[in-house]
């Protein structure tokens, strides 16, 4: 493949509107939320003396239990 002079002088086109929105709004928000959760986990670990992995595993287990109970209660309500 040969790259000509015209190709190197062309100005690149702007990103699409969805990509621009994703890059300027969604990604920074997700990174800030993740950083905030990391700080909260670190502080909770320092206060309780429990390792962060144990706190994270417990929170994940509680979230799974909540979803399972929610799905179970919805199934019994739908059967009535």
GUTORBA-668107 format. One line per field, with one value per residue (C-alpha): residue in one letter; residue number from 1; x, y, z. Coordinates in Angstrom, 3 decimals. Example, Ala and Ser with C-alpha at 12.3 -4.5 7.8 and 13.67 -1.06 7.14 Angstrom:
GUTORBA-668107
aa [a | s]
i [1 | 2]
X [12.300 | 13.670]
Y [-4.500 | -1.060]
Z [7.800 | 7.140]
***
This chain:
GUTORBA-668107
aa [x | x | x | x | x | x | x | x | x | x | x | x | x | x | x | x | x | x | x | x | x | x | x | x | x | x | x | x | x | x | x | x | x | x | x | x | x | x | x | x | x | x | x | x | x | x | x | x | x | x | x | x | x | x | x | x | x | x | x | x | x | x | x | x | x | x | x | x | x | x | x | x | x | x | x | x | x | x | x | x]
i [1 | 2 | 3 | 4 | 5 | 6 | 7 | 8 | 9 | 10 | 11 | 12 | 13 | 14 | 15 | 16 | 17 | 18 | 19 | 20 | 21 | 22 | 23 | 24 | 25 | 26 | 27 | 28 | 29 | 30 | 31 | 32 | 33 | 34 | 35 | 36 | 37 | 38 | 39 | 40 | 41 | 42 | 43 | 44 | 45 | 46 | 47 | 48 | 49 | 50 | 51 | 52 | 53 | 54 | 55 | 56 | 57 | 58 | 59 | 60 | 61 | 62 | 63 | 64 | 65 | 66 | 67 | 68 | 69 | 70 | 71 | 72 | 73 | 74 | 75 | 76 | 77 | 78 | 79 | 80]
X [0.000 | 1.351 | 0.428 | 0.382 | 1.046 | -2.667 | -3.391 | -0.833 | -2.075 | -5.747 | -7.223 | -8.809 | -12.573 | -14.174 | -15.424 | -19.076 | -21.561 | -22.074 | -18.312 | -17.809 | -20.577 | -19.097 | -15.587 | -16.586 | -19.478 | -19.818 | -16.177 | -15.201 | -18.332 | -17.571 | -13.942 | -14.958 | -17.532 | -15.008 | -12.431 | -14.964 | -15.871 | -12.179 | -11.653 | -14.733 | -13.519 | -10.067 | -11.508 | -13.872 | -10.983 | -8.838 | -11.626 | -12.710 | -9.353 | -10.826 | -9.074 | -10.665 | -11.078 | -13.214 | -15.383 | -15.774 | -16.629 | -19.216 | -20.810 | -20.907 | -22.487 | -25.128 | -25.895 | -26.308 | -28.551 | -30.694 | -31.107 | -31.956 | -34.578 | -36.023 | -36.343 | -37.847 | -40.451 | -41.362 | -41.793 | -44.180 | -46.185 | -46.487 | -47.784 | -50.684]
Y [0.000 | 3.382 | 6.493 | 9.526 | 13.160 | 14.018 | 11.498 | 12.964 | 16.527 | 15.743 | 16.855 | 13.907 | 14.003 | 14.638 | 11.702 | 10.780 | 12.307 | 9.075 | 8.539 | 12.155 | 11.821 | 8.561 | 9.998 | 13.261 | 12.260 | 8.519 | 7.463 | 10.276 | 9.618 | 5.891 | 6.560 | 9.032 | 6.611 | 3.772 | 5.973 | 7.020 | 3.415 | 2.545 | 5.328 | 4.255 | 0.650 | 1.725 | 3.856 | 1.114 | -1.322 | 1.022 | 1.660 | -1.954 | -3.667 | -6.093 | -6.693 | -4.927 | -8.216 | -9.611 | -6.482 | -6.631 | -10.345 | -9.766 | -6.894 | -8.997 | -11.890 | -9.623 | -8.154 | -11.650 | -12.678 | -9.573 | -10.243 | -13.896 | -12.976 | -10.307 | -12.744 | -15.381 | -12.976 | -11.792 | -15.391 | -16.190 | -13.000 | -13.857 | -17.365 | -16.047]
Z [0.000 | -0.994 | 0.966 | -1.266 | -0.504 | -0.553 | 2.195 | 4.553 | 3.974 | 4.551 | 7.791 | 9.618 | 9.951 | 13.343 | 15.380 | 15.107 | 17.544 | 19.524 | 19.889 | 20.912 | 23.555 | 24.802 | 25.021 | 26.716 | 28.985 | 29.638 | 30.043 | 32.464 | 34.533 | 34.725 | 35.686 | 38.404 | 39.833 | 39.850 | 41.573 | 44.183 | 44.895 | 45.208 | 47.744 | 49.705 | 49.728 | 50.896 | 53.690 | 54.822 | 54.847 | 56.922 | 59.441 | 59.889 | 59.516 | 57.002 | 53.693 | 50.695 | 48.829 | 51.667 | 51.725 | 47.942 | 48.006 | 50.741 | 48.827 | 45.665 | 47.546 | 49.053 | 45.626 | 44.137 | 47.014 | 46.568 | 42.845 | 43.476 | 46.093 | 43.825 | 40.918 | 43.190 | 44.573 | 41.061 | 39.921 | 42.779 | 42.128 | 38.423 | 39.221 | 41.271]
***
